[in-house]
Amino acid sequence: MDPHARPDPVRLKVCIVGASGKLGQYMVKHALDRGYQVVGVCREESVGKLDAFKGRMTVMAGATDDRNVIARAVAGCDGVLTVLVPRGVHGYSSGTAQAVLDHARPEARLVFSCGWHISRDGHDVYSLKLKALVKIAGPLAKLARFADLGDQVEACRRIFASNTRWTMVRGSDLQEGDSQGLPVWSRHVGDPILASNLTRRVDFALFMVDALTNDQLVQEAPAIVGCRTPSALAHPATGAGAR
Ligand SMILES: NC(=O)c1ccc[n+]([C@@H]2O[C@H](COP(=O)([O-])OP(=O)(O)OC[C@H]3O[C@@H](n4cnc5c(N)ncnc54)[C@H](OP(=O)(O)O)[C@@H]3O)[C@@H](O)[C@H]2O)c1
């Protein structure tokens, strides 16, 4: 045996909850590119959206807040990547988060997605536009029974209070396009480095997958922004957001 041979890279087993969405599909691709074993959970009617990955991942059909589906999907996983969406008005986000918190292995890395509107400690400074969006569009979406932002807040409250190895990745406004690289981050919205408020969706997914192996992000709620945006270039990451 060659004494200088490198050990095989660790082949993590990861579950992606909400795998068929735009963010989910990018996460599947990044995870497969890293050689990880991937289990994806998505709604029955969305299974076809994952056809491009057929034979390279396991797909479990079901609602992401179905505790039985989640229990089976996360069994034996080293990490769980969860797309938290506040769809409907029946606790979809909090149900999904609770199922993951309850059924993932205690030592698993749990990485969740949400937007800048979620605050961990109340020290984020928001633009008028974002405040108005939450104050006006939030209640309207609930009235139309389309989405319940308050339930996503509740989901995040439970995650922040848990003693699991969680990371809450808070996305800025998103755009499509080729990867620009790993986004930079800061603890608080309002910090100058985040001012550009734009991240490529493919890079949001990259940050989520990368967080699985970045222990500096355990029990952190990084607010992210694209690494090539003007604010990121003008304020190189130091301190918490530096890698
Ligand atoms: N959009 C933004 O501008 C933005 C900005 C910042 C952060 N974020 C965060 O990014 C994450 C992904 O957001 P996204 O907007 O980019 O969406 P996305 O990746 O397309 O994901 C949407 C998810 O919602 C599911 N979904 C759609 N309709 C549903 C329904 N009626 N019932 C249950 N689930 C349903 C989708 O599943 P199917 O594939 O089954 O439809 C998919 O998993 C979220 O955590 C969000 O908070 C988004």
The ligand as an ORCA input file, in Angstrom:
! r2SCAN-3c Opt
* xyz 0 1
  N     -37.349     33.948     -4.169
  C     -36.562     34.842     -3.589
  O     -36.375     35.957     -4.066
  C     -35.857     34.506     -2.292
  C     -35.047     35.477     -1.706
  C     -34.358     35.151     -0.545
  C     -34.494     33.908      0.011
  N     -35.323     32.979     -0.552
  C     -35.423     31.664      0.066
  O     -34.962     30.716     -0.865
  C     -35.623     29.488     -0.680
  C     -36.129     29.004     -2.015
  O     -36.980     29.963     -2.534
  P     -37.275     30.150     -4.082
  O     -38.181     31.326     -4.169
  O     -36.018     30.213     -4.835
  O     -38.133     28.941     -4.472
  P     -37.797     27.502     -5.034
  O     -36.372     27.193     -4.938
  O     -38.414     27.389     -6.340
  O     -38.560     26.575     -4.003
  C     -39.923     26.611     -3.846
  C     -40.284     25.369     -3.041
  O     -41.627     25.469     -2.646
  C     -42.298     24.282     -3.007
  N     -43.696     24.548     -3.294
  C     -44.206     25.237     -4.329
  N     -45.536     25.256     -4.242
  C     -45.870     24.568     -3.126
  C     -47.089     24.233     -2.498
  N     -48.262     24.625     -2.985
  N     -47.047     23.497     -1.378
  C     -45.876     23.107     -0.879
  N     -44.681     23.392     -1.418
  C     -44.680     24.105     -2.533
  C     -41.551     23.806     -4.222
  O     -41.787     22.465     -4.406
  P     -42.252     21.865     -5.822
  O     -40.998     21.681     -6.620
  O     -42.914     20.615     -5.417
  O     -43.182     22.863     -6.464
  C     -40.110     24.111     -3.832
  O     -39.563     23.104     -3.019
  C     -36.690     29.728      0.394
  O     -36.210     29.282      1.632
  C     -36.825     31.247      0.415
  O     -37.224     31.713      1.697
  C     -35.996     33.256     -1.698
*
